[in-house]
Amino acid sequence: MPMSELRVGIIGCGHAARIHAGRLAALRGVEIIGLADSEPSATESLARSIAETGAAAPATFTDHRELLSTTQPDAVAIFTPHKAHYRPAMDALQAGCHLFIEKPLSTNSQEATDIINLAKGRGKIVAVGHQYRLAPSLTEARRRLEAGTIGPLRLVTATLSQPWLATHQGPEDSWRLDPKLSGGGILADAGDHLIDALLWTTRCTAVEVAAFQDRLHEKLDLVTAAALRLSNNVPATFALSGITPGVVFELTFHGERGRLRATDRSLIEWTEDGWEHALRLPDASTTIDADFIAAARDGQAACCPAAEALETVRLLEAIARSAATGQSVRLV
């Protein structure tokens, strides 16, 4: 039965948590009751920020297990570093909580599968923070591909680039660039969004991948390129760079009768006669946080359930393995 109020705990109180907590605190029927982070200064700072919105200041903890046992939340949002998603997720599910996990779901497919299976056994929702699924440009691209507007799909190219400084936001986020600390570096961080968008818009899974990486700036894997074969036998390319002068998030879908180019904010269509048209798009109707609350409280389907996010984790693993070994990797 849907709940009228939702009591939420937050685990991991860094940069991402501050963004999402502001959105959660603004939603009606949501109360943030507890914060947990190994750094007391992080929880105290976030608690003050939440209190400044007029909401009650949440309790603070240095151990997520204490948060779960003391506050007994209905739902938990996890914003820890990637490698630290698994244990809080499993503990929160054992405690009977619905879950929101900032992408990626986990740093390996076995942990991701464990989370999915436990959630299924407990009857709990696990949603993952792939918010690009809510971008009107990608939503419309997915609809047009499904409708066959550009004819049978023959090639997809996906590119994400951003400046070094945009990825290196400060000391608290420096772990995102280091594969040893993050469990994937920029590939599993910013690259995870592009991979999910590629699979979600085409409604495909990846069958095979061949990839390489260029390691710069203290041997961090900041540039990745991969060739993919999708489940509908359509080839796709994936390119990621963290050291460019500008920001690009772009997917181009080549069909037999036209082409679509989607960014995070726009969608352009080319027809077979060469006609080009920038499609008018509505404003985004919701946030990833409101989407999760609707799923947990009202029983609506989450825009990115964990079972779908698993495909992204599997492909990220395969790309990293191919780049490390110099061999193509089959996923099925």
Buried (B, 14 or more C-beta within 10 A) or exposed (E): EEBEEBBBBBBBBBBBBBEBBBBBBEBEEBBBBBBBBBEEEBBBBBBEBBEEEEBEBBBBBEEBBBBBEBBBBBBBBBBBBBBBBBBBBBBBBEBEBBBBBBBBBBBBBEBBBBBBEBBEEBEBBBBBBBBBBBBBBBBBBBEBBEEEBBEEBBEBBBBBBBBBEEBBEEEEBEBBBBBEBBBBBBBBBBBBBBBBBBBBBBEBBBBBBBBBBEEBEEEBBBBBBBBBBBBEEBBBBBBBBBBBEEEEBBBBBBBEEBBBBBBBEBBBBBEEEEEEEEBEBEEBEEBBBBBBBBBBBEEBEBBBBBBBBBBBBBBBBBBBBBBEEEEBBEBE
